């Protein structure tokens, strides 16, 4: 992490979060969420787990489309692609906001309900 650029580091954090989601390690992923975001959108770990199981494809890939730094936070624009079902699957775009406190010490939040399903 120390030798990575700012953008590489933030992208790495985002990827680590989604690796946890992909592995169904929802408890660990939940711990990375920003506390006020959790309070507003996922007050319990169970609500987060249910949302992730219902909303995210069983197998997905991430494409990073934009990166910005806004003061002490970073915003990533990403596309989630359903790798099993392709264009017929649940594919959508979202933003991920990351606040880095120190190397490998960060919290994040993400935009919800921004699905763009292909028909």
N, C-alpha and C positions, 0 to 999 in steps of 0.2 A: 504493500500500500504506500509506503514512504516514497517509492520511486515512480509511482503513477502520477500522471497529470491530474488536475482537478476533475476534468470530465471523465477520465477513465475510472477514477476512484468512485465518483457518484454513480456511474453506470454499473460498477461492480456491486455497490450496495443494493441497487435496484434489482440486479440479477440474483443476488443472494436471497432477497425477500421472495422473489418469484420461484426460486428453486425450492424454498420451504413450502410454498403453496403447491407446487407441482408434486412434491413428495408427500403431500397431505400432512405436513408437520405444522398444523394450524396453530397450535399453542405457541410455538417458537415464533411464527410469523406475527401472531397477535401481539407479542411482547415488543415488537419493533414499531408498532403504531404509536403515533403522537398521542399523548394522554387526552387532550381535549377532543381530538378527532374520535378517539374511542368512546368517550363520554357521549358525544353527539350522534354517532352513527352505529357503533357496536358496543353497547354498554356491557355486554357479556361476551366471553369467549365463544359461547354457544351461538350467539347471533352472528358473530364473525364467521365461524365455521360453516354455519348454514348458508350464509351468503356466498362464500367461496365455493362450496359444493354445488350450489344452484346456478351460479353465474358464470364460473370459469369452465372452459372445456376440460375434458379429462386429460387431454394431451395438447399442449400448446407451445408455441414459440413466441418470442418477443422481437419486435423490430423497433429500434430507436430512431425516431424521426426528427427530434429537435431537442436541444439542451440550452437552458438559460440559467444564469445566476441572477437572483434578485435579492440584493443585500446579503443576508446570511442564510438564505435558502436557495435551493436548486430545484428547477422544474424540468422534468423529462416528459416529452411527448412520446408515447409508445403505441404500437399496434400489437394487439394480441391476436394471434392466428391459430385457429383450430387445425392442428396438423393431421388429425385423423379424417376429418370431414371436408377439408379444403374450403372452397367458396360456399358450399352448402352448410357449413358449420356455423358456430357462434364466433364470429370475428368482430372485433370492436377496437376502438381507439380510446385511450385514457391518458390522463396526466398523473404523474407521480411527483409529489413534493417531498424533498429530503432536506432535513436539517442535520448538518454534521457538527457534532460537539467536539470531537477529536477523532484521530484515526481509528476507524472501526467502532466508533461510538456515534450512533445516529438514530434518528427517528424519522418516520415517514407517514404520509397519508396519500390517498389516491382518489381520483374522481370516481364517483359511483353512477350507475345507471346510464352510462353513455353508449349503450349497445347499438351497433349498426349491423343488424343481421342481414345477411344476403338471402335472397329468396330464389 
